[in-house]
Amino acid sequence: MIDVDKANSNKEKIIQTISTRGPSLPVHLAQAMQLSPLFTSAFLSELYNEGKVKISNMKVGSSPLYYLSGQENMLENFIDYLNAREKEALYHLKKEQILDDELQTPVIRVALRAIKDFALPIRITIGGKEKTFWKYYLIPESNIKPILDNIINPKHKEEAKEEKHEKQLPLEPTITPEKVTEEPVINTTISEALITESPKPIDSEENISVKKTKKKSKDKETKESKFCENVKTYLASKNLEIMEMIEEKKKEFIAKVRTDTMFGKQEYYIIAKDKKKISETDLSTAFQKSNENKMPSIILSAGEPDKKAKEHHKSIKNIVKLDKL
């Protein structure tokens, strides 16, 4: 017989836990509640059907996130689980607030349809034709109409800019007889006059800034190469051939590799990290990459997995391997 009071009590505790922790995975809620994952999933399903919790479209590993109404902005804490194209689409949308679907590249259009938690469609009929726009999920409702108007009627926007610019223009400069040369310039525009009389300094602040940035980047690359070279040396010692370089940072190296086995070529997704501890998040990321790329992952690090990571690794050890540098 089902203890209704106890079930309701557990559901209330789940809501309180999500309220404190923010968007959460079922496995983490089960650990916090000291319940089996099966019972926790059942309670979450009931809460979702009752409209008390929401489920993300985004997956962390193979599970969605459960969150409460009002915690939508906290979903961005998990954008590292999106692929590169989806991140690019999200950053572009966040910057522009609203995007015209037709004006985007095919890759971005596909990505916008995939990031349903962050990109919400708006469909408008213009001249008898339905158009799709995408709005950033946190944009205030009051901002939607003016932004859409600027996208749909860019001419009005440009006219307003031109009108403002004309009001700010200085009076047409006059040329005194003393300044007239033997070959006067006829019909010189204001912009041309300004360009002629305002040559760019050889060492402007902009140029100096660029030089400093280039020098800083060069120094950074020198520092970054040491860890990456150690990883490459390690891979070579294990007869792991680099198929594709994905990322090369100061403390992180990501690539696809392959090696010969008695059953043929075997491919791996390598994630090397220069850190003292391997976290549960590191394992979840590797697991997600395995699913996306249809190959097992290997996490390389000089560090050891922490307590939670060790426990989590037991359930995915056939997919995600741990190895020491």
C-alpha positions in Angstrom: 0.0 0.0 0.0 1.3 3.4 -1.0 1.9 5.9 1.9 0.4 9.0 0.4 1.6 11.3 3.1 5.1 10.1 2.8 5.0 10.4 -1.0 3.8 14.0 -0.7 6.4 14.7 1.9 9.2 13.4 -0.5 7.8 15.5 -3.3 7.9 18.7 -1.2 11.4 17.9 -0.2 12.4 17.5 -3.8 10.9 21.0 -4.6 12.8 22.5 -1.6 16.0 20.8 -2.8 15.6 22.2 -6.4 14.8 25.6 -4.9 18.1 25.6 -3.0 20.3 23.9 -5.6 18.8 25.3 -8.8 18.3 23.1 -11.9 19.3 19.6 -11.0 19.7 16.1 -12.4 17.6 13.2 -11.1 20.8 11.4 -9.9 21.8 14.4 -7.8 18.4 14.8 -6.3 18.3 11.1 -5.5 21.6 11.5 -3.6 20.4 14.6 -1.7 17.1 12.9 -0.8 18.8 9.5 0.0 16.2 7.8 -2.3 16.7 5.4 -5.1 16.9 6.9 -8.6 13.8 5.0 -9.6 11.6 6.5 -6.9 13.1 10.0 -7.5 12.4 9.8 -11.2 8.8 8.7 -10.4 8.3 11.6 -8.0 9.8 14.1 -10.6 7.4 12.7 -13.2 4.4 13.4 -11.0 5.6 16.9 -10.1 6.1 17.6 -13.8 2.6 16.4 -14.6 1.3 18.6 -11.8 3.0 21.6 -13.2 5.2 22.1 -10.2 8.6 21.5 -11.9 9.9 22.1 -15.4 12.1 19.9 -17.6 14.9 21.3 -19.8 15.3 20.3 -23.4 19.0 20.4 -22.9 20.6 17.1 -21.8 23.4 16.7 -19.3 24.8 13.4 -20.3 21.5 11.5 -21.0 19.3 13.2 -18.5 17.4 16.5 -18.6 17.5 19.1 -15.9 14.6 19.7 -13.5 14.0 23.2 -12.4 11.3 25.5 -10.9 9.5 28.4 -12.6 11.7 31.5 -12.1 15.0 29.5 -12.4 15.2 29.8 -16.2 18.2 32.1 -16.1 20.1 29.5 -14.2 20.0 27.1 -17.1 22.9 29.1 -18.6 25.1 27.6 -16.0 25.0 24.4 -18.1 25.7 25.8 -21.6 29.0 23.9 -21.6 26.9 20.9 -22.4 25.9 22.4 -25.7 28.0 21.7 -28.8 30.1 24.4 -30.4 27.5 25.4 -33.0 24.7 25.6 -30.4 26.9 27.8 -28.2 27.7 30.0 -31.2 24.0 30.4 -31.9 23.2 31.1 -28.3 25.8 33.8 -28.0 24.7 35.4 -31.3 21.0 35.4 -30.1 21.9 36.8 -26.7 23.7 39.7 -28.3 21.1 40.5 -30.9 18.0 39.6 -28.7 15.9 38.7 -31.8 17.1 37.1 -35.1 15.4 36.8 -38.4 15.5 33.1 -39.3 15.9 33.7 -43.0 19.0 35.8 -42.6 21.0 33.1 -40.6 23.4 30.6 -42.0 22.0 27.0 -42.4 24.2 25.9 -39.5 22.9 28.6 -37.1 19.3 27.9 -38.2 19.7 24.2 -37.2 21.3 25.2 -33.9 18.6 27.7 -33.0 16.0 24.9 -33.4 18.1 22.7 -31.1 18.5 25.1 -28.2 14.8 25.2 -27.3 15.5 26.3 -23.7 17.1 29.5 -24.9 15.6 30.3 -28.4 11.9 30.8 -28.6 10.2 31.1 -32.0 8.0 34.1 -33.0 5.9 33.7 -36.2 4.6 36.8 -37.9 2.7 37.1 -41.2 4.1 39.9 -43.4 2.5 40.6 -46.8 0.7 37.3 -46.7 3.9 35.3 -45.9 4.7 33.8 -42.6 8.1 34.6 -41.2 9.9 33.0 -38.3 12.0 35.0 -35.8 13.9 33.8 -32.8 13.9 35.6 -29.5 16.3 35.2 -26.6 14.4 33.5 -23.8 15.1 36.2 -21.2 14.2 39.2 -23.3 11.5 41.4 -21.6 8.2 41.4 -23.4 8.3 45.2 -23.6 11.4 45.0 -25.7 10.1 42.6 -28.4 7.9 45.0 -30.4 10.5 47.8 -30.9 13.3 45.3 -31.8 11.1 43.5 -34.3 10.1 46.8 -35.8 13.7 47.7 -36.4 14.4 44.3 -38.0 11.2 44.4 -40.2 11.5 48.1 -41.1 15.2 48.8 -41.2 14.6 51.8 -43.5 12.8 53.7 -40.7 15.8 53.0 -38.4 18.3 54.3 -41.0 16.2 57.4 -41.7 16.1 58.2 -38.0 19.9 57.8 -37.9 20.4 60.0 -40.9 18.1 62.7 -39.5 20.0 62.6 -36.2 23.3 62.7 -38.1 22.3 65.7 -40.2 21.3 67.7 -37.0 24.8 67.0 -35.6 26.8 67.9 -38.7 29.0 71.1 -38.4 28.5 74.0 -40.9 30.0 73.5 -44.3 33.7 74.6 -44.0 34.7 77.6 -46.1 38.0 78.0 -47.9 39.6 81.4 -47.6 41.6 82.8 -50.6 44.9 82.5 -48.6 44.5 78.7 -48.5 43.6 78.2 -52.1 46.3 76.3 -54.0 47.1 76.4 -57.7 45.1 73.2 -58.1 42.0 73.7 -55.9 39.9 70.7 -55.1 36.4 71.2 -56.6 33.3 69.9 -54.8 35.3 68.6 -51.8 32.9 66.8 -49.4 33.0 67.4 -45.7 34.2 63.8 -45.1 37.0 64.2 -47.6 38.1 67.5 -46.0 38.2 65.9 -42.6 40.2 62.9 -43.9 42.7 65.2 -45.7 43.3 67.4 -42.6 43.2 64.6 -40.0 45.9 62.0 -41.0 46.1 58.9 -38.7 49.1 59.1 -36.3 51.7 56.4 -37.0 51.5 55.2 -33.4 48.0 55.8 -32.3 46.5 54.3 -29.1 44.8 51.7 -31.3 48.1 50.6 -32.9 49.8 50.4 -29.5 47.0 48.4 -28.1 47.1 45.9 -31.0 50.9 45.5 -30.6 50.5 44.9 -26.9 47.8 42.3 -27.5 49.8 40.5 -30.1 52.8 40.4 -27.8 50.6 39.1 -24.9 49.1 36.4 -27.2 52.6 35.3 -28.3 53.7 35.0 -24.6 50.6 33.1 -23.7 51.1 30.7 -26.6 54.6 29.9 -25.3 53.3 29.2 -21.8 50.4 27.1 -23.1 52.5 24.9 -25.3 54.3 23.1 -22.4 51.2 21.2 -21.1 50.0 20.4 -24.6 53.4 19.1 -25.6 53.4 16.8 -22.6 50.0 15.5 -23.6 51.2 14.9 -27.2 54.3 13.1 -26.0 52.1 10.9 -23.8 49.8 10.1 -26.7 52.7 9.2 -28.9 54.1 6.8 -26.2 50.7 5.0 -26.1 50.6 4.8 -30.0 47.5 7.1 -30.1 47.4 9.0 -33.3 45.8 12.4 -33.3 43.0 12.5 -35.9 41.5 15.9 -35.1 42.6 18.7 -32.8 39.6 20.3 -31.1 41.0 22.5 -28.5 44.4 23.5 -27.2 44.5 25.7 -24.1 46.9 26.4 -21.2 45.4 23.7 -19.0 43.2 21.7 -21.4 43.8 19.6 -24.5 40.9 18.1 -26.4 41.3 15.8 -29.5 40.0 12.8 -31.3 42.6 10.0 -31.5 42.8 6.4 -32.8 44.9 3.4 -32.3 45.3 -0.1 -33.8 43.9 -3.0 -31.9 43.5 -6.7 -32.8 40.0 -5.9 -33.9 40.9 -2.9 -36.1 41.1 0.8 -35.6 39.7 2.1 -32.3 38.8 5.8 -31.9 38.7 7.8 -28.6 37.6 11.3 -27.5 40.6 12.6 -25.4 40.0 15.3 -22.7 43.3 16.2 -21.0 43.1 18.5 -18.0 45.9 20.1 -15.9 44.1 20.0 -12.6 44.5 18.3 -9.2 41.0 16.8 -9.0 38.6 15.3 -11.5 35.1 16.3 -10.8 31.7 14.8 -11.4 31.1 17.6 -14.0 34.3 16.5 -15.9 32.9 12.9 -16.1 29.5 14.1 -17.2 31.1 16.2 -20.0 33.1 13.3 -21.2 30.1 11.1 -21.2 28.1 13.6 -23.2 31.0 13.8 -25.8 31.0 10.1 -26.1 27.3 10.1 -26.9 27.7 13.0 -29.4 30.7 11.5 -31.2 29.8 7.8 -30.9 33.1 6.8 -29.4 34.5 6.2 -25.8 36.2 9.0 -24.0 39.4 9.1 -22.0 40.1 11.7 -19.4 43.8 12.3 -18.9 45.0 14.1 -15.8 47.7 14.0 -13.1 44.9 14.4 -10.6 42.6 11.9 -8.9 38.7 11.9 -9.2 37.0 13.3 -6.1 34.6 11.3 -4.0 31.5 12.2 -6.1 33.3 11.5 -9.3 34.5 8.1 -8.1 30.9 7.1 -7.3 29.6 8.5 -10.6 32.4 6.8 -12.6 31.1 3.3 -11.5 28.0 3.7 -13.7 29.9 5.0 -16.9 33.3 3.3 -16.6 32.7 1.3 -19.9 32.2 4.6 -21.8 34.5 7.0 -20.0 38.0 5.9 -19.1 40.4 7.6 -16.6 44.1 7.6 -17.2 47.0 9.4 -15.5 49.5 11.6 -17.3 
